[in-house]
Amino acid sequence: MRIISFGFRIIVFLAVLELALRWVGLGPYIPHHYKIQAHPAGCLLPSQSYGLNPNPGHYDVTLNDSLSFQVTHGIDGTRITHIDKSISLKEAPKLYMHGCSFTYGLGIDDSLTYPYLLHQETDYAVTNYAVPGFGSLPALLMTIEQLKAGHRPSVLILNYLRFHDERNSFSRRYREQLQLALELNEGFLWKEQQFAFPFEEWGYTFASMEGDSLQTHRVKALEVYDHFPFRRQLAIVNQVEGIFNNLATLFSRKRNHKVTQGIVAALHNLCQQHNIRLMVSIMTQDKQAKNLQRFCQNHQIETIDLAIDFDDPKYTLLPHDGHPSAAAHRVFADRIKEALGINRNEN
């Protein structure tokens, strides 16, 4: 009888808690966050190793049903940095830029992104390899592939923000975010598109540190994340899973950052072997950014300070979106030019 009584109390407690959570507006899991719509569909397509890759073409893109802009991807699958095809770029020194949506320029037109500005205002032939959702690892993997194919830049700039640590190590919270994004945007991004590989082979690559050795791993996108049972039905489960993911990420923060350091060190060694000037650009002044700056300083890796006040409304696309505005991209371009030894007035 005591066991039955105790079980009954637990059931009553959970039922009351469930009602209380719903009363304050905390319900079961419903995808309702970041939305990307592209016309035509196919702006970003699944990749076998990188999650998503830009698809060649011109697209009208809308974020969160409110912010519209135009995107053009070249035949090489990168966001364009120029439109004048009459100018030969074969003899120009090459500048490769790697990063996430901040470097890609999500939310603004092609000509307003800082890679585009750098191409127009310097003697470098700039290629923007950044993709929304990327961390640091694709820069290393792409550079290995490019060098094997005989493509060597003079300068390689890798952009860093603190959330790249989770992307590089594929934290549980990041995998949850990926799952959410896919549930929201799959139909808008690649509806009725043809893929060059079986859809089941769509995947992501992430990294871990085994001692001092950097290891890479591949996971299929369809196996990225599994919600707790009944998360879509119960507010309690939804809240518990969110708390669990945040705590798991918190306790793995140092390990995640060590993975980023391992990637940067490996990229630095690769660039040294091939006489490439590596520069790590950092947009924030948080603890993780300062840790990476110290790491780079200790390993003689050049850094660029791109940190600006993102609380200043002119530097973001809020209230529609939190990505950097055209004004922020202007600042990024000028600071990189300064780091490259180029004054804005020279062009």
C-alpha positions in Angstrom: 0.0 0.0 0.0 2.8 2.4 0.8 4.4 1.7 -2.6 1.1 2.4 -4.3 0.6 5.6 -2.2 4.1 6.8 -3.1 3.6 6.2 -6.8 0.2 8.0 -6.7 1.8 11.0 -5.1 4.5 11.1 -7.8 1.9 10.9 -10.5 -0.1 13.7 -8.9 3.1 15.8 -8.5 4.1 15.4 -12.1 0.6 16.2 -13.3 0.5 19.4 -11.2 4.0 20.3 -12.5 2.9 19.7 -16.1 -0.1 22.0 -15.7 2.0 24.6 -14.0 4.6 24.7 -16.8 1.8 25.0 -19.4 0.2 27.8 -17.3 3.4 29.9 -17.5 3.7 29.2 -21.3 6.2 26.4 -21.3 4.8 23.6 -23.4 6.0 20.5 -25.2 8.6 20.7 -28.0 7.5 22.5 -31.1 10.0 23.7 -33.7 9.6 27.5 -33.7 12.9 29.3 -34.0 15.0 30.1 -37.1 13.4 30.0 -40.5 15.1 30.4 -43.9 13.1 30.6 -47.1 14.8 30.7 -50.6 13.4 31.2 -54.0 14.1 29.2 -56.0 14.6 26.3 -53.6 18.0 24.8 -53.3 20.1 27.7 -52.0 21.8 25.3 -49.6 21.9 21.6 -50.3 22.9 18.6 -48.2 26.6 17.6 -48.3 28.1 14.2 -47.6 30.7 15.6 -45.1 29.9 19.3 -44.3 26.2 19.2 -43.5 25.2 21.9 -46.0 26.9 23.4 -49.1 25.9 26.4 -51.2 24.3 25.5 -54.5 25.3 27.5 -57.6 22.7 30.1 -58.6 21.0 33.3 -57.7 18.4 33.3 -54.8 16.0 35.6 -53.1 16.2 34.6 -49.4 14.0 35.6 -46.5 14.8 35.1 -42.8 12.1 34.7 -40.2 9.4 35.8 -42.7 10.7 39.4 -42.4 14.2 40.1 -43.7 14.8 39.6 -47.4 18.1 39.8 -49.3 19.8 38.4 -52.4 22.4 35.7 -52.6 24.5 34.5 -55.5 26.7 31.3 -55.4 29.3 30.8 -58.1 29.9 27.7 -60.1 32.5 26.7 -57.4 29.8 26.7 -54.8 31.0 29.7 -52.9 29.2 33.0 -52.3 30.4 35.5 -55.0 32.9 38.3 -54.2 32.8 39.9 -57.6 30.7 40.1 -60.8 33.2 41.5 -63.4 34.2 38.5 -65.4 36.3 40.5 -67.8 39.1 40.9 -65.2 41.6 38.0 -65.1 42.3 36.9 -61.5 44.8 34.2 -62.3 47.8 36.4 -61.5 46.3 38.0 -58.4 47.4 36.7 -54.9 44.6 34.5 -53.5 42.9 35.2 -50.2 40.6 32.4 -48.9 38.1 33.2 -46.2 36.6 30.6 -44.0 33.9 30.8 -41.3 30.2 30.6 -40.6 27.1 32.7 -41.5 28.9 35.8 -40.1 31.5 35.6 -42.9 29.1 34.2 -45.4 27.0 37.4 -44.9 23.7 35.9 -44.0 21.0 38.7 -44.0 22.7 41.1 -46.5 23.2 41.3 -50.3 26.3 39.9 -52.0 28.0 43.3 -52.5 27.8 44.2 -48.8 29.6 41.3 -47.3 33.2 41.9 -46.1 34.7 39.2 -48.4 33.1 41.1 -51.3 34.4 44.4 -50.1 37.9 43.0 -49.7 38.0 41.7 -53.2 36.9 45.1 -54.6 39.3 47.2 -52.5 42.5 45.1 -52.5 44.7 43.4 -55.0 43.7 40.0 -53.7 41.4 37.5 -55.4 39.1 36.7 -52.5 37.1 33.5 -52.3 34.4 33.2 -49.6 34.3 29.6 -48.4 32.1 30.4 -45.4 28.8 28.6 -45.0 26.0 29.1 -42.5 26.4 26.5 -39.7 30.1 25.9 -40.2 32.6 25.9 -37.4 36.4 25.7 -37.8 36.9 22.1 -39.0 35.7 22.7 -42.6 38.5 25.2 -43.1 41.1 22.5 -42.3 39.4 19.8 -44.3 38.8 22.0 -47.3 42.4 23.3 -47.2 43.7 19.7 -47.3 41.5 19.0 -50.3 42.5 22.2 -52.1 46.2 21.7 -51.6 45.9 18.2 -53.0 44.2 19.7 -56.1 47.0 22.3 -56.5 45.1 25.3 -55.2 47.2 27.3 -52.7 46.1 30.7 -51.3 48.6 33.4 -50.3 46.5 34.2 -47.3 43.9 32.2 -45.4 41.6 33.9 -42.9 39.7 31.8 -40.4 36.9 33.5 -38.5 36.1 32.4 -35.0 33.2 32.9 -32.6 32.7 31.1 -29.3 29.8 28.9 -30.6 32.2 27.3 -33.1 33.6 25.2 -30.2 30.3 23.4 -30.0 30.1 23.0 -33.7 33.7 21.6 -33.9 33.1 19.0 -31.3 29.4 18.4 -32.1 28.0 19.0 -28.6 24.6 17.6 -27.8 23.2 21.2 -27.7 24.5 21.9 -31.1 23.1 18.6 -32.5 19.7 19.7 -31.0 20.0 23.0 -32.8 20.8 21.2 -36.1 17.8 19.0 -35.7 15.6 22.0 -35.0 16.9 23.9 -38.0 16.3 20.9 -40.3 12.8 20.3 -39.0 12.0 24.0 -39.7 13.7 24.5 -43.0 14.1 21.3 -45.0 11.2 21.9 -47.3 12.2 25.5 -48.0 15.9 24.8 -48.7 15.9 21.8 -51.0 12.3 20.9 -51.8 12.2 18.7 -54.9 16.0 19.0 -55.5 18.1 16.3 -57.0 21.2 15.2 -55.0 24.5 13.8 -56.3 24.4 11.0 -53.7 21.8 8.9 -51.9 20.0 11.1 -49.4 20.9 8.6 -46.6 24.6 9.5 -47.1 24.1 13.1 -46.1 26.4 13.8 -43.2 28.5 15.9 -40.9 32.1 15.8 -39.9 33.3 16.7 -36.4 36.4 16.4 -34.3 37.7 15.2 -30.9 41.1 15.3 -29.2 42.6 11.9 -28.2 45.5 13.1 -26.0 47.3 15.6 -28.2 46.0 14.1 -31.4 43.1 15.6 -33.4 40.7 13.0 -34.7 37.8 13.5 -37.1 34.5 11.6 -37.2 31.6 11.5 -39.6 27.9 11.1 -38.6 24.9 10.7 -40.9 22.6 13.7 -40.7 19.6 11.5 -40.1 21.2 10.2 -37.0 22.4 13.5 -35.6 19.9 13.7 -32.7 17.1 11.8 -31.0 14.7 13.7 -28.7 13.8 12.2 -25.3 10.6 10.1 -25.5 7.4 12.1 -25.2 9.2 15.5 -25.6 6.6 16.5 -28.2 3.8 15.7 -25.8 5.0 16.8 -22.4 6.3 20.1 -21.2 8.2 18.4 -18.4 10.2 16.3 -20.8 10.9 19.3 -23.0 12.2 21.4 -20.1 14.3 18.5 -18.7 15.9 17.8 -22.1 16.7 21.5 -22.5 18.3 21.7 -19.1 20.2 18.4 -19.7 21.7 19.7 -23.0 22.8 23.0 -21.5 24.5 21.3 -18.5 26.2 18.7 -20.8 27.6 21.6 -22.9 28.6 23.6 -19.8 30.6 20.7 -18.4 32.3 20.0 -21.8 33.2 23.6 -22.5 36.9 23.1 -21.9 37.0 20.0 -23.9 35.2 21.6 -26.8 37.6 24.6 -26.8 40.5 22.2 -26.8 39.2 20.7 -30.0 39.1 24.2 -31.6 42.7 24.7 -30.5 43.6 21.4 -32.1 42.0 22.4 -35.3 43.7 25.8 -35.4 47.1 24.2 -34.6 46.7 21.6 -37.4 45.7 24.4 -39.9 48.7 26.5 -38.8 51.1 23.6 -39.3 49.5 22.9 -42.8 49.8 26.6 -43.7 53.4 26.7 -42.6 54.3 23.7 -44.7 52.9 25.4 -47.8 54.0 29.0 -47.1 50.4 30.3 -46.5 49.9 33.2 -44.2 47.2 32.2 -41.7 45.2 34.8 -39.9 42.6 34.0 -37.2 39.9 36.8 -37.0 37.9 37.0 -33.8 34.6 39.0 -33.6 34.0 38.9 -29.8 35.7 39.6 -26.5 34.3 36.7 -24.4 36.3 34.2 -22.4 36.6 31.6 -25.2 37.8 34.3 -27.7 40.4 35.5 -25.3 41.5 32.0 -24.6 42.0 31.4 -28.4 43.8 34.6 -28.8 46.3 33.6 -26.0 46.6 30.1 -27.7 47.4 31.7 -31.0 49.9 34.1 -29.4 51.7 31.3 -27.7 51.9 29.4 -31.0 52.9 32.4 -33.2 49.6 32.4 -35.0 48.5 35.8 -36.3 45.1 37.1 -35.1 42.9 40.0 -36.2 40.6 41.8 -33.7 37.2 42.2 -35.4 35.3 42.6 -32.1 32.6 45.2 -32.2 29.7 46.2 -29.9 26.9 43.9 -31.1 24.7 45.7 -28.6 24.8 48.7 -30.9 21.7 48.4 -33.1 23.5 49.6 -36.2 25.8 46.6 -36.2 23.1 43.9 -36.3 20.0 43.2 -38.3 17.7 43.2 -35.3 14.8 43.0 -34.7 14.5 40.7 -37.7 17.8 38.8 -37.2 20.9 38.9 -35.0 23.6 38.6 -37.7 26.0 41.5 -38.5 24.7 44.3 -40.6 26.3 46.0 -43.6 27.8 48.6 -41.3 29.5 45.8 -39.3 30.8 44.2 -42.5 32.3 47.5 -43.4 34.2 47.6 -40.1 35.4 44.0 -40.6 36.7 44.8 -44.1 38.6 47.9 -42.9 40.2 46.0 -40.0 41.3 43.2 -42.2 42.7 45.6 -44.7 44.7 47.3 -41.9 46.0 43.9 -40.8 47.0 43.2 -44.4 48.9 46.5 -44.5 46.3 48.2 -46.8 44.8 51.6 -46.1 41.2 52.1 -47.1 42.2 55.4 -48.9 44.6 53.5 -51.1 41.8 52.0 -53.2 
